[in-house]
């Protein structure tokens, strides 16, 4: 995860909430981490908006939304 944090911190105009959101998403599944790292390695000039756009197009992006997960929604 440190490598991902390092890459995200080195993007232009990065900010704490962006880094926190992307690392939280990546922490949930190893496939997410690999996909984001691959995206960053393939797109060395990516911006935070590019990374966010990439993550939002992932098939499992909405899995973490409490509205799509009744078990989590009932706890809240």
PDB file of N, CA, C and O in Angstrom:
ATOM      1  N   UNK A   1       0.824  -1.197   0.000  1.00  0.00           N
ATOM      2  CA  UNK A   1       0.000   0.000   0.000  1.00  0.00           C
ATOM      3  C   UNK A   1       0.865   1.255   0.000  1.00  0.00           C
ATOM      4  O   UNK A   1       0.460   2.298  -0.515  1.00  0.00           O
ATOM      5  N   UNK A   2       2.036   1.151   0.570  1.00  0.00           N
ATOM      6  CA  UNK A   2       2.933   2.321   0.595  1.00  0.00           C
ATOM      7  C   UNK A   2       3.284   2.789  -0.816  1.00  0.00           C
ATOM      8  O   UNK A   2       3.379   3.987  -1.079  1.00  0.00           O
ATOM      9  N   UNK A   3       3.475   1.823  -1.721  1.00  0.00           N
ATOM     10  CA  UNK A   3       3.808   2.194  -3.102  1.00  0.00           C
ATOM     11  C   UNK A   3       2.656   2.958  -3.745  1.00  0.00           C
ATOM     12  O   UNK A   3       2.878   3.934  -4.461  1.00  0.00           O
ATOM     13  N   UNK A   4       1.433   2.518  -3.492  1.00  0.00           N
ATOM     14  CA  UNK A   4       0.267   3.226  -4.023  1.00  0.00           C
ATOM     15  C   UNK A   4       0.184   4.626  -3.430  1.00  0.00           C
ATOM     16  O   UNK A   4      -0.016   5.595  -4.161  1.00  0.00           O
ATOM     17  N   UNK A   5       0.335   4.742  -2.120  1.00  0.00           N
ATOM     18  CA  UNK A   5       0.299   6.059  -1.480  1.00  0.00           C
ATOM     19  C   UNK A   5       1.369   6.982  -2.055  1.00  0.00           C
ATOM     20  O   UNK A   5       1.117   8.164  -2.289  1.00  0.00           O
ATOM     21  N   UNK A   6       2.548   6.442  -2.280  1.00  0.00           N
ATOM     22  CA  UNK A   6       3.641   7.228  -2.845  1.00  0.00           C
ATOM     23  C   UNK A   6       3.266   7.733  -4.238  1.00  0.00           C
ATOM     24  O   UNK A   6       3.460   8.908  -4.550  1.00  0.00           O
ATOM     25  N   UNK A   7       2.732   6.843  -5.069  1.00  0.00           N
ATOM     26  CA  UNK A   7       2.348   7.245  -6.422  1.00  0.00           C
ATOM     27  C   UNK A   7       1.240   8.300  -6.388  1.00  0.00           C
ATOM     28  O   UNK A   7       1.282   9.275  -7.138  1.00  0.00           O
ATOM     29  N   UNK A   8       0.261   8.102  -5.524  1.00  0.00           N
ATOM     30  CA  UNK A   8      -0.837   9.067  -5.441  1.00  0.00           C
ATOM     31  C   UNK A   8      -0.348  10.420  -4.933  1.00  0.00           C
ATOM     32  O   UNK A   8      -0.796  11.461  -5.414  1.00  0.00           O
ATOM     33  N   UNK A   9       0.559  10.412  -3.973  1.00  0.00           N
ATOM     34  CA  UNK A   9       1.103  11.663  -3.444  1.00  0.00           C
ATOM     35  C   UNK A   9       1.919  12.430  -4.471  1.00  0.00           C
ATOM     36  O   UNK A   9       2.086  13.645  -4.356  1.00  0.00           O
ATOM     37  N   UNK A  10       2.426  11.726  -5.473  1.00  0.00           N
ATOM     38  CA  UNK A  10       3.247  12.380  -6.484  1.00  0.00           C
ATOM     39  C   UNK A  10       2.457  12.847  -7.697  1.00  0.00           C
ATOM     40  O   UNK A  10       3.034  13.401  -8.632  1.00  0.00           O
ATOM     41  N   UNK A  11       1.159  12.633  -7.696  1.00  0.00           N
ATOM     42  CA  UNK A  11       0.336  13.155  -8.780  1.00  0.00           C
ATOM     43  C   UNK A  11       0.208  14.670  -8.622  1.00  0.00           C
ATOM     44  O   UNK A  11       0.302  15.188  -7.510  1.00  0.00           O
ATOM     45  N   UNK A  12      -0.006  15.379  -9.729  1.00  0.00           N
ATOM     46  CA  UNK A  12      -0.181  16.833  -9.604  1.00  0.00           C
ATOM     47  C   UNK A  12      -1.499  17.171  -8.916  1.00  0.00           C
ATOM     48  O   UNK A  12      -2.515  16.519  -9.160  1.00  0.00           O
ATOM     49  N   UNK A  13      -1.484  18.165  -8.077  1.00  0.00           N
ATOM     50  CA  UNK A  13      -2.687  18.673  -7.402  1.00  0.00           C
ATOM     51  C   UNK A  13      -3.420  17.605  -6.585  1.00  0.00           C
ATOM     52  O   UNK A  13      -4.650  17.596  -6.530  1.00  0.00           O
ATOM     53  N   UNK A  14      -2.678  16.725  -5.967  1.00  0.00           N
ATOM     54  CA  UNK A  14      -3.310  15.686  -5.150  1.00  0.00           C
ATOM     55  C   UNK A  14      -3.732  16.276  -3.805  1.00  0.00           C
ATOM     56  O   UNK A  14      -3.261  17.344  -3.415  1.00  0.00           O
ATOM     57  N   UNK A  15      -4.608  15.588  -3.110  1.00  0.00           N
ATOM     58  CA  UNK A  15      -5.115  16.083  -1.823  1.00  0.00           C
ATOM     59  C   UNK A  15      -5.485  14.901  -0.937  1.00  0.00           C
ATOM     60  O   UNK A  15      -5.716  13.796  -1.426  1.00  0.00           O
ATOM     61  N   UNK A  16      -5.540  15.141   0.359  1.00  0.00           N
ATOM     62  CA  UNK A  16      -5.706  14.084   1.350  1.00  0.00           C
ATOM     63  C   UNK A  16      -6.935  13.218   1.102  1.00  0.00           C
ATOM     64  O   UNK A  16      -6.828  11.992   1.097  1.00  0.00           O
ATOM     65  N   UNK A  17      -8.102  13.829   0.897  1.00  0.00           N
ATOM     66  CA  UNK A  17      -9.332  13.045   0.743  1.00  0.00           C
ATOM     67  C   UNK A  17      -9.267  12.135  -0.480  1.00  0.00           C
ATOM     68  O   UNK A  17      -9.791  11.022  -0.449  1.00  0.00           O
ATOM     69  N   UNK A  18      -8.636  12.590  -1.547  1.00  0.00           N
ATOM     70  CA  UNK A  18      -8.453  11.762  -2.738  1.00  0.00           C
ATOM     71  C   UNK A  18      -7.607  10.539  -2.399  1.00  0.00           C
ATOM     72  O   UNK A  18      -7.984   9.412  -2.719  1.00  0.00           O
ATOM     73  N   UNK A  19      -6.478  10.757  -1.760  1.00  0.00           N
ATOM     74  CA  UNK A  19      -5.577   9.651  -1.406  1.00  0.00           C
ATOM     75  C   UNK A  19      -6.279   8.685  -0.458  1.00  0.00           C
ATOM     76  O   UNK A  19      -6.185   7.468  -0.619  1.00  0.00           O
ATOM     77  N   UNK A  20      -6.974   9.226   0.517  1.00  0.00           N
ATOM     78  CA  UNK A  20      -7.698   8.384   1.472  1.00  0.00           C
ATOM     79  C   UNK A  20      -8.770   7.545   0.760  1.00  0.00           C
ATOM     80  O   UNK A  20      -8.895   6.348   1.020  1.00  0.00           O
ATOM     81  N   UNK A  21      -9.526   8.161  -0.119  1.00  0.00           N
ATOM     82  CA  UNK A  21     -10.588   7.446  -0.825  1.00  0.00           C
ATOM     83  C   UNK A  21     -10.057   6.337  -1.719  1.00  0.00           C
ATOM     84  O   UNK A  21     -10.602   5.233  -1.730  1.00  0.00           O
ATOM     85  N   UNK A  22      -9.003   6.619  -2.465  1.00  0.00           N
ATOM     86  CA  UNK A  22      -8.443   5.626  -3.381  1.00  0.00           C
ATOM     87  C   UNK A  22      -7.791   4.488  -2.599  1.00  0.00           C
ATOM     88  O   UNK A  22      -7.956   3.323  -2.962  1.00  0.00           O
ATOM     89  N   UNK A  23      -7.062   4.801  -1.545  1.00  0.00           N
ATOM     90  CA  UNK A  23      -6.421   3.732  -0.775  1.00  0.00           C
ATOM     91  C   UNK A  23      -7.456   2.893  -0.022  1.00  0.00           C
ATOM     92  O   UNK A  23      -7.273   1.685   0.127  1.00  0.00           O
ATOM     93  N   UNK A  24      -8.524   3.507   0.449  1.00  0.00           N
ATOM     94  CA  UNK A  24      -9.591   2.758   1.108  1.00  0.00           C
ATOM     95  C   UNK A  24     -10.236   1.793   0.112  1.00  0.00           C
ATOM     96  O   UNK A  24     -10.466   0.626   0.430  1.00  0.00           O
ATOM     97  N   UNK A  25     -10.523   2.280  -1.078  1.00  0.00           N
ATOM     98  CA  UNK A  25     -11.095   1.428  -2.128  1.00  0.00           C
ATOM     99  C   UNK A  25     -10.135   0.280  -2.463  1.00  0.00           C
ATOM    100  O   UNK A  25     -10.557  -0.872  -2.560  1.00  0.00           O
ATOM    101  N   UNK A  26      -8.863   0.588  -2.638  1.00  0.00           N
ATOM    102  CA  UNK A  26      -7.868  -0.423  -3.020  1.00  0.00           C
ATOM    103  C   UNK A  26      -7.641  -1.454  -1.924  1.00  0.00           C
ATOM    104  O   UNK A  26      -7.327  -2.608  -2.216  1.00  0.00           O
ATOM    105  N   UNK A  27      -7.793  -1.056  -0.677  1.00  0.00           N
ATOM    106  CA  UNK A  27      -7.571  -1.955   0.465  1.00  0.00           C
ATOM    107  C   UNK A  27      -8.601  -3.072   0.562  1.00  0.00           C
ATOM    108  O   UNK A  27      -8.333  -4.104   1.177  1.00  0.00           O
ATOM    109  N   UNK A  28      -9.762  -2.885  -0.030  1.00  0.00           N
ATOM    110  CA  UNK A  28     -10.849  -3.850   0.116  1.00  0.00           C
ATOM    111  C   UNK A  28     -10.588  -5.168  -0.610  1.00  0.00           C
ATOM    112  O   UNK A  28     -11.011  -6.227  -0.147  1.00  0.00           O
ATOM    113  N   UNK A  29      -9.889  -5.105  -1.753  1.00  0.00           N
ATOM    114  CA  UNK A  29      -9.633  -6.309  -2.553  1.00  0.00           C
ATOM    115  C   UNK A  29      -8.275  -6.185  -3.245  1.00  0.00           C
ATOM    116  O   UNK A  29      -7.933  -5.116  -3.750  1.00  0.00           O
ATOM    117  N   UNK A  30      -7.509  -7.260  -3.269  1.00  0.00           N
ATOM    118  CA  UNK A  30      -6.211  -7.219  -3.958  1.00  0.00           C
ATOM    119  C   UNK A  30      -6.345  -6.864  -5.440  1.00  0.00           C
ATOM    120  O   UNK A  30      -5.461  -6.220  -6.006  1.00  0.00           O
ATOM    121  N   UNK A  31      -7.448  -7.283  -6.070  1.00  0.00           N
ATOM    122  CA  UNK A  31      -7.644  -6.977  -7.493  1.00  0.00           C
ATOM    123  C   UNK A  31      -7.757  -5.469  -7.715  1.00  0.00           C
ATOM    124  O   UNK A  31      -7.290  -4.948  -8.727  1.00  0.00           O
ATOM    125  N   UNK A  32      -8.374  -4.783  -6.773  1.00  0.00           N
ATOM    126  CA  UNK A  32      -8.501  -3.327  -6.887  1.00  0.00           C
ATOM    127  C   UNK A  32      -7.125  -2.670  -6.826  1.00  0.00           C
ATOM    128  O   UNK A  32      -6.802  -1.794  -7.627  1.00  0.00           O
ATOM    129  N   UNK A  33      -6.330  -3.107  -5.868  1.00  0.00           N
ATOM    130  CA  UNK A  33      -4.979  -2.560  -5.732  1.00  0.00           C
ATOM    131  C   UNK A  33      -4.201  -2.774  -7.025  1.00  0.00           C
ATOM    132  O   UNK A  33      -3.586  -1.842  -7.545  1.00  0.00           O
ATOM    133  N   UNK A  34      -4.227  -4.002  -7.546  1.00  0.00           N
ATOM    134  CA  UNK A  34      -3.487  -4.307  -8.775  1.00  0.00           C
ATOM    135  C   UNK A  34      -3.971  -3.464  -9.949  1.00  0.00           C
ATOM    136  O   UNK A  34      -3.162  -2.964 -10.730  1.00  0.00           O
ATOM    137  N   UNK A  35      -5.282  -3.305 -10.075  1.00  0.00           N
ATOM    138  CA  UNK A  35      -5.836  -2.533 -11.187  1.00  0.00           C
ATOM    139  C   UNK A  35      -5.404  -1.067 -11.117  1.00  0.00           C
ATOM    140  O   UNK A  35      -5.041  -0.476 -12.134  1.00  0.00           O
ATOM    141  N   UNK A  36      -5.442  -0.487  -9.929  1.00  0.00           N
ATOM    142  CA  UNK A  36      -5.045   0.921  -9.790  1.00  0.00           C
ATOM    143  C   UNK A  36      -3.558   1.080 -10.047  1.00  0.00           C
ATOM    144  O   UNK A  36      -3.145   2.021 -10.725  1.00  0.00           O
ATOM    145  N   UNK A  37      -2.752   0.178  -9.519  1.00  0.00           N
ATOM    146  CA  UNK A  37      -1.305   0.260  -9.756  1.00  0.00           C
ATOM    147  C   UNK A  37      -0.997   0.120 -11.243  1.00  0.00           C
ATOM    148  O   UNK A  37      -0.153   0.841 -11.776  1.00  0.00           O
ATOM    149  N   UNK A  38      -1.671  -0.794 -11.904  1.00  0.00           N
ATOM    150  CA  UNK A  38      -1.465  -0.971 -13.347  1.00  0.00           C
ATOM    151  C   UNK A  38      -1.857   0.298 -14.092  1.00  0.00           C
ATOM    152  O   UNK A  38      -1.149   0.735 -14.998  1.00  0.00           O
ATOM    153  N   UNK A  39      -2.992   0.894 -13.707  1.00  0.00           N
ATOM    154  CA  UNK A  39      -3.428   2.132 -14.336  1.00  0.00           C
ATOM    155  C   UNK A  39      -2.383   3.228 -14.153  1.00  0.00           C
ATOM    156  O   UNK A  39      -2.037   3.925 -15.106  1.00  0.00           O
ATOM    157  N   UNK A  40      -1.884   3.377 -12.940  1.00  0.00           N
ATOM    158  CA  UNK A  40      -0.890   4.417 -12.666  1.00  0.00           C
ATOM    159  C   UNK A  40       0.416   4.151 -13.418  1.00  0.00           C
ATOM    160  O   UNK A  40       1.043   5.083 -13.922  1.00  0.00           O
ATOM    161  N   UNK A  41       0.823   2.892 -13.493  1.00  0.00           N
ATOM    162  CA  UNK A  41       2.052   2.556 -14.223  1.00  0.00           C
ATOM    163  C   UNK A  41       1.895   2.786 -15.723  1.00  0.00           C
ATOM    164  O   UNK A  41       2.846   3.185 -16.395  1.00  0.00           O
ATOM    165  N   UNK A  42       0.693   2.533 -16.250  1.00  0.00           N
ATOM    166  CA  UNK A  42       0.439   2.722 -17.679  1.00  0.00           C
ATOM    167  C   UNK A  42       0.162   4.174 -18.038  1.00  0.00           C
ATOM    168  O   UNK A  42       0.223   4.544 -19.210  1.00  0.00           O
ATOM    169  N   UNK A  43      -0.141   5.000 -17.043  1.00  0.00           N
ATOM    170  CA  UNK A  43      -0.498   6.409 -17.266  1.00  0.00           C
ATOM    171  C   UNK A  43       0.323   7.304 -16.343  1.00  0.00           C
ATOM    172  O   UNK A  43      -0.211   7.856 -15.381  1.00  0.00           O
ATOM    173  N   UNK A  44       1.613   7.453 -16.625  1.00  0.00           N
ATOM    174  CA  UNK A  44       2.481   8.211 -15.713  1.00  0.00           C
ATOM    175  C   UNK A  44       2.103   9.688 -15.564  1.00  0.00           C
ATOM    176  O   UNK A  44       2.525  10.338 -14.608  1.00  0.00           O
ATOM    177  N   UNK A  45       1.322  10.218 -16.490  1.00  0.00           N
ATOM    178  CA  UNK A  45       0.910  11.625 -16.402  1.00  0.00           C
ATOM    179  C   UNK A  45      -0.519  11.774 -15.909  1.00  0.00           C
ATOM    180  O   UNK A  45      -1.141  12.819 -16.102  1.00  0.00           O
ATOM    181  N   UNK A  46      -1.039  10.737 -15.277  1.00  0.00           N
ATOM    182  CA  UNK A  46      -2.422  10.771 -14.784  1.00  0.00           C
ATOM    183  C   UNK A  46      -2.594  11.849 -13.718  1.00  0.00           C
ATOM    184  O   UNK A  46      -1.664  12.186 -12.985  1.00  0.00           O
ATOM    185  N   UNK A  47      -3.795  12.368 -13.657  1.00  0.00           N
ATOM    186  CA  UNK A  47      -4.172  13.350 -12.631  1.00  0.00           C
ATOM    187  C   UNK A  47      -5.110  12.659 -11.629  1.00  0.00           C
ATOM    188  O   UNK A  47      -5.591  11.558 -11.900  1.00  0.00           O
ATOM    189  N   UNK A  48      -5.370  13.281 -10.495  1.00  0.00           N
ATOM    190  CA  UNK A  48      -6.357  12.709  -9.571  1.00  0.00           C
ATOM    191  C   UNK A  48      -7.711  12.476 -10.250  1.00  0.00           C
ATOM    192  O   UNK A  48      -8.387  11.493  -9.947  1.00  0.00           O
ATOM    193  N   UNK A  49      -8.108  13.351 -11.148  1.00  0.00           N
ATOM    194  CA  UNK A  49      -9.370  13.169 -11.867  1.00  0.00           C
ATOM    195  C   UNK A  49      -9.332  11.922 -12.746  1.00  0.00           C
ATOM    196  O   UNK A  49     -10.320  11.192 -12.840  1.00  0.00           O
ATOM    197  N   UNK A  50      -8.194  11.680 -13.386  1.00  0.00           N
ATOM    198  CA  UNK A  50      -8.050  10.473 -14.207  1.00  0.00           C
ATOM    199  C   UNK A  50      -8.190   9.216 -13.360  1.00  0.00           C
ATOM    200  O   UNK A  50      -8.872   8.269 -13.751  1.00  0.00           O
ATOM    201  N   UNK A  51      -7.547   9.210 -12.207  1.00  0.00           N
ATOM    202  CA  UNK A  51      -7.595   8.044 -11.317  1.00  0.00           C
ATOM    203  C   UNK A  51      -9.011   7.843 -10.786  1.00  0.00           C
ATOM    204  O   UNK A  51      -9.505   6.717 -10.744  1.00  0.00           O
ATOM    205  N   UNK A  52      -9.655   8.917 -10.386  1.00  0.00           N
ATOM    206  CA  UNK A  52     -11.020   8.834  -9.892  1.00  0.00           C
ATOM    207  C   UNK A  52     -11.948   8.304 -10.988  1.00  0.00           C
ATOM    208  O   UNK A  52     -12.796   7.449 -10.734  1.00  0.00           O
ATOM    209  N   UNK A  53     -11.779   8.817 -12.196  1.00  0.00           N
ATOM    210  CA  UNK A  53     -12.585   8.334 -13.323  1.00  0.00           C
ATOM    211  C   UNK A  53     -12.371   6.857 -13.575  1.00  0.00           C
ATOM    212  O   UNK A  53     -13.326   6.125 -13.836  1.00  0.00           O
ATOM    213  N   UNK A  54     -11.128   6.413 -13.498  1.00  0.00           N
ATOM    214  CA  UNK A  54     -10.825   5.002 -13.683  1.00  0.00           C
ATOM    215  C   UNK A  54     -11.513   4.158 -12.617  1.00  0.00           C
ATOM    216  O   UNK A  54     -12.150   3.153 -12.934  1.00  0.00           O
ATOM    217  N   UNK A  55     -11.390   4.556 -11.375  1.00  0.00           N
ATOM    218  CA  UNK A  55     -11.987   3.793 -10.274  1.00  0.00           C
ATOM    219  C   UNK A  55     -13.508   3.754 -10.422  1.00  0.00           C
ATOM    220  O   UNK A  55     -14.123   2.715 -10.180  1.00  0.00           O
ATOM    221  N   UNK A  56     -14.110   4.849 -10.807  1.00  0.00           N
ATOM    222  CA  UNK A  56     -15.568   4.904 -10.936  1.00  0.00           C
ATOM    223  C   UNK A  56     -16.089   4.015 -12.054  1.00  0.00           C
ATOM    224  O   UNK A  56     -17.273   3.678 -12.061  1.00  0.00           O
ATOM    225  N   UNK A  57     -15.243   3.626 -12.997  1.00  0.00           N
ATOM    226  CA  UNK A  57     -15.682   2.757 -14.092  1.00  0.00           C
ATOM    227  C   UNK A  57     -15.453   1.279 -13.793  1.00  0.00           C
ATOM    228  O   UNK A  57     -15.759   0.424 -14.624  1.00  0.00           O
ATOM    229  N   UNK A  58     -14.922   0.974 -12.626  1.00  0.00           N
ATOM    230  CA  UNK A  58     -14.685  -0.426 -12.270  1.00  0.00           C
ATOM    231  C   UNK A  58     -16.009  -1.107 -11.955  1.00  0.00           C
ATOM    232  O   UNK A  58     -16.887  -0.506 -11.335  1.00  0.00           O
ATOM    233  N   UNK A  59     -16.157  -2.375 -12.385  1.00  0.00           N
ATOM    234  CA  UNK A  59     -17.429  -3.079 -12.192  1.00  0.00           C
ATOM    235  C   UNK A  59     -17.871  -3.194 -10.729  1.00  0.00           C
ATOM    236  O   UNK A  59     -19.065  -3.289 -10.446  1.00  0.00           O
ATOM    237  N   UNK A  60     -16.917  -3.186  -9.811  1.00  0.00           N
ATOM    238  CA  UNK A  60     -17.282  -3.351  -8.399  1.00  0.00           C
ATOM    239  C   UNK A  60     -17.329  -2.028  -7.636  1.00  0.00           C
ATOM    240  O   UNK A  60     -17.397  -2.028  -6.407  1.00  0.00           O
ATOM    241  N   UNK A  61     -17.294  -0.924  -8.335  1.00  0.00           N
ATOM    242  CA  UNK A  61     -17.222   0.376  -7.677  1.00  0.00           C
ATOM    243  C   UNK A  61     -18.361   0.593  -6.681  1.00  0.00           C
ATOM    244  O   UNK A  61     -18.135   1.113  -5.589  1.00  0.00           O
ATOM    245  N   UNK A  62     -19.569   0.204  -7.044  1.00  0.00           N
ATOM    246  CA  UNK A  62     -20.724   0.488  -6.196  1.00  0.00           C
ATOM    247  C   UNK A  62     -20.972  -0.569  -5.127  1.00  0.00           C
ATOM    248  O   UNK A  62     -21.916  -0.447  -4.347  1.00  0.00           O
ATOM    249  N   UNK A  63     -20.139  -1.601  -5.083  1.00  0.00           N
ATOM    250  CA  UNK A  63     -20.308  -2.631  -4.054  1.00  0.00           C
ATOM    251  C   UNK A  63     -20.198  -2.064  -2.638  1.00  0.00           C
ATOM    252  O   UNK A  63     -20.853  -2.563  -1.722  1.00  0.00           O
ATOM    253  N   UNK A  64     -19.393  -1.045  -2.454  1.00  0.00           N
ATOM    254  CA  UNK A  64     -19.158  -0.487  -1.134  1.00  0.00           C
ATOM    255  C   UNK A  64     -20.221   0.516  -0.700  1.00  0.00           C
ATOM    256  O   UNK A  64     -20.218   0.964   0.446  1.00  0.00           O
ATOM    257  N   UNK A  65     -21.120   0.867  -1.597  1.00  0.00           N
ATOM    258  CA  UNK A  65     -22.175   1.826  -1.290  1.00  0.00           C
ATOM    259  C   UNK A  65     -23.194   1.156  -0.363  1.00  0.00           C
ATOM    260  O   UNK A  65     -23.747   0.109  -0.702  1.00  0.00           O
ATOM    261  N   UNK A  66     -23.440   1.747   0.786  1.00  0.00           N
ATOM    262  CA  UNK A  66     -24.352   1.134   1.761  1.00  0.00           C
ATOM    263  C   UNK A  66     -25.745   0.932   1.182  1.00  0.00           C
ATOM    264  O   UNK A  66     -26.470   0.040   1.621  1.00  0.00           O
ATOM    265  N   UNK A  67     -26.122   1.728   0.224  1.00  0.00           N
ATOM    266  CA  UNK A  67     -27.452   1.566  -0.388  1.00  0.00           C
ATOM    267  C   UNK A  67     -27.520   0.277  -1.202  1.00  0.00           C
ATOM    268  O   UNK A  67     -28.609  -0.231  -1.467  1.00  0.00           O
ATOM    269  N   UNK A  68     -26.358  -0.257  -1.600  1.00  0.00           N
ATOM    270  CA  UNK A  68     -26.311  -1.498  -2.369  1.00  0.00           C
ATOM    271  C   UNK A  68     -25.952  -2.686  -1.498  1.00  0.00           C
ATOM    272  O   UNK A  68     -25.841  -3.806  -1.999  1.00  0.00           O
ATOM    273  N   UNK A  69     -25.769  -2.468  -0.218  1.00  0.00           N
ATOM    274  CA  UNK A  69     -25.373  -3.535   0.683  1.00  0.00           C
ATOM    275  C   UNK A  69     -26.273  -3.490   1.919  1.00  0.00           C
ATOM    276  O   UNK A  69     -25.951  -2.804   2.890  1.00  0.00           O
ATOM    277  N   UNK A  70     -27.391  -4.209   1.896  1.00  0.00           N
ATOM    278  CA  UNK A  70     -28.339  -4.130   3.007  1.00  0.00           C
ATOM    279  C   UNK A  70     -27.738  -4.474   4.373  1.00  0.00           C
ATOM    280  O   UNK A  70     -28.176  -3.937   5.390  1.00  0.00           O
ATOM    281  N   UNK A  71     -26.754  -5.351   4.405  1.00  0.00           N
ATOM    282  CA  UNK A  71     -26.137  -5.718   5.682  1.00  0.00           C
ATOM    283  C   UNK A  71     -25.479  -4.511   6.323  1.00  0.00           C
ATOM    284  O   UNK A  71     -25.629  -4.278   7.522  1.00  0.00           O
ATOM    285  N   UNK A  72     -24.751  -3.744   5.524  1.00  0.00           N
ATOM    286  CA  UNK A  72     -24.089  -2.538   6.035  1.00  0.00           C
ATOM    287  C   UNK A  72     -25.113  -1.465   6.331  1.00  0.00           C
ATOM    288  O   UNK A  72     -25.001  -0.771   7.341  1.00  0.00           O
ATOM    289  N   UNK A  73     -26.111  -1.311   5.474  1.00  0.00           N
ATOM    290  CA  UNK A  73     -27.109  -0.272   5.651  1.00  0.00           C
ATOM    291  C   UNK A  73     -27.891  -0.464   6.955  1.00  0.00           C
ATOM    292  O   UNK A  73     -28.253   0.513   7.611  1.00  0.00           O
ATOM    293  N   UNK A  74     -28.150  -1.714   7.330  1.00  0.00           N
ATOM    294  CA  UNK A  74     -28.908  -1.973   8.563  1.00  0.00           C
ATOM    295  C   UNK A  74     -28.099  -1.667   9.817  1.00  0.00           C
ATOM    296  O   UNK A  74     -28.667  -1.403  10.877  1.00  0.00           O
ATOM    297  N   UNK A  75     -26.799  -1.700   9.702  1.00  0.00           N
ATOM    298  CA  UNK A  75     -25.941  -1.403  10.848  1.00  0.00           C
ATOM    299  C   UNK A  75     -25.885   0.090  11.099  1.00  0.00           C
ATOM    300  O   UNK A  75     -25.720   0.524  12.240  1.00  0.00           O
ATOM    301  N   UNK A  76     -26.018   0.859  10.071  1.00  0.00           N
ATOM    302  CA  UNK A  76     -25.870   2.308  10.179  1.00  0.00           C
ATOM    303  C   UNK A  76     -27.111   2.916  10.690  1.00  0.00           C
ATOM    304  O   UNK A  76     -27.181   4.135  10.850  1.00  0.00           O
TER     305      UNK A  76
END
